[in-house]
Amino acid sequence: MENSNRNSTTTTSREEALRRMTKLVSSFMARADCAPFREPVDWRGLELWDYPKIIKKMMDLGTIKRKLDSHKYATAFECAEDVRLVWSNCKTYNADGSDFFLIAESLSKRFEERYRKIKAEFDTGDEDLHAGSGRAEGDDSGGALQASPSAPPLDVRTKFASNLFRLNGDELGYVLQVLDLRCPHVIENIAPAQDDEPHLLNKKEKDMQAEINVDAIDSKTFADLDRFVKEKLYTRDSTTHHSSSHHHSSSSTTAGTSEKKRKTK
């Protein structure tokens, strides 16, 4: 009887959490700065042909609202992950510091503030994830160690997946080598991937296509590889910027000298 009452309380709390999420998503949709996020990105109409290549799982607030209305979410946490995906997709596709990037970043912070209040008062299902995610991996460690609360958030994982596409062959080879040594279960050499596997990152290297399940990488390995990728891209971007600045400076100096000569003639 006691267990029955506890289960009933949990169900009621989760249902209320989902109702609060419906109100929260609706309030965001009503915001003027959320207009770009209300419907799916019309990448065909906008001729953003690289969008589906970079963004593997598209999401928008309108789709989330419809899923809430049709009771597609089992927990508020599942809904929150989709909302986070809206912001992380925008930040992944748009350049850091751009208007869209900054808007998504601001909305993400506002959402997390509101979601924390819901989580503090109701059962959102977050604890279920931490209790079961490690065992779902089926690795030799028994699973419990994989349920670390320090697992990288969704936006970090999405950005990491996007950054892998920017690596050269040698750099990608290093990433694959580390994964093969530490957690080989996250990588396979396969035929061309299907479009209905949004959580898997595909990277083609010569005649081999590697499929990496970023979500299955353990926290320690992920942190090491994320640091490696960021260092490589930072070094490359810094070199490119320096070269561009040097070229611009040289051109300006030449132009200035020519102008001075014309004035003295």
C-alpha positions, -999 to +999 in steps of 0.1 A: +000+000+000+029+023+009+046+016-024+013+023-043+010+057-026+046+065-034+042+056-071+010+077-072+027+107-057+056+103-082+032+101-111+012+132-099+045+151-094+057+142-129+024+152-145+025+185-128+061+190-139+050+184-175+022+209-171+046+235-158+068+227-188+039+234-212+034+268-196+072+275-197+075+266-234+043+286-242+058+317-224+090+314-244+070+311-277+052+343-268+085+362-266+094+384-296+131+373-295+119+336-298+103+342-332+132+324-350+127+293-328+089+289-331+090+267-362+116+244-379+144+262-397+134+265-434+169+256-446+157+249-481+139+282-484+169+301-469+193+280-491+212+268-460+224+237-478+249+228-451+224+230-422+213+194-422+249+183-425+259+202-394+226+199-374+218+162-370+187+165-349+166+196-357+143+209-331+121+240-325+097+253-298+066+246-319+074+210-323+081+207-286+047+224-278+029+199-300+047+170-284+037+183-250+001+187-261+000+151-274+017+137-243+048+125-261+071+132-232+073+108-203+092+133-181+099+170-179+136+162-183+129+147-218+112+180-228+140+201-213+165+182-234+146+191-266+145+227-255+182+227-249+187+212-283+169+243-298+195+266-283+225+244-289+216+239-325+215+276-330+248+281-312+264+253-332+254+266-366+259+303-360+293+319-353+302+326-317+294+362-310+268+366-338+234+380-330+217+346-332+244+330-311+240+356-284+202+354-284+203+316-280+228+319-252+206+344-234+174+323-238+193+292-227+202+309-194+167+321-189+153+286-196+177+269-171+167+294-144+130+286-149+136+249-152+156+248-120+126+261-101+104+233-116+130+207-108+132+219-072+095+216-067+085+185-088+098+152-101+112+161-135+128+126-141+164+139-139+173+115-112+161+086-133+187+095-159+216+096-134+205+063-119+202+044-151+224+059-178+255+041-167+239+006-168+225+014-203+261+014-217+266-023-209+303-018-203+326-039-180+326-013-153+292-023-140+276+009-151+275+029-119+306+049-127+291+061-159+262+078-141+284+108-132+266+141-127+297+157-143+287+143-178+290+171-204+258+190-211+240+187-244+253+220-259+289+210-252+284+175-268+267+191-298+295+216-303+321+189-299+304+169-326+303+199-349+340+207-343+350+172-354+340+181-389+366+208-389+396+185-381+420+174-408+428+138-415+457+134-390+437+151-362+406+130-368+429+099-369+441+108-334+406+112-321+396+078-336+427+062-321+419+074-286+383+063-289+394+029-302+417+024-272+395+038-244+359+032-255+358+012-287+321+006-283+313+042-294+329+038-329+322+016-359+334+014-395+301+012-414+283+019-446+268+054-452+247+064-422+210+067-422+192+101-417+171+087-389+201+083-364+203+119-351+226+111-322+254+097-343+281+118-359+294+107-393+329+116-406+342+103-439+379+095-442+390+083-477+369+051-483+361+046-446+332+062-428+334+063-390+302+066-369+308+080-335+282+079-308+292+111-289+267+105-262+284+072-252+318+087-247+328+086-210+333+119-192+371+116-188+377+107-225+353+133-237+371+160-216+405+150-230+393+149-266+373+181-263+404+199-250+425+184-279+400+195-305+396+230-291+434+234-290+438+224-326+411+246-338+422+276-317+458+272-330+445+270-366+422+300-362+448+321-345+473+313-373+447+322-400+438+354-382+475+364-377+482+358-414+452+378-424+461+407-401+497+407-413+485+408-449+460+436-441+488+455-423+512+452-452+485+463-477+477+493-455+514+503-452+518+500-490+487+520-497+498+547-472+532+549-488+518+554-522+494+580-510+523+599-494+543+598-526+514+612-546+512+641-522+548+650-524+549+650-561 
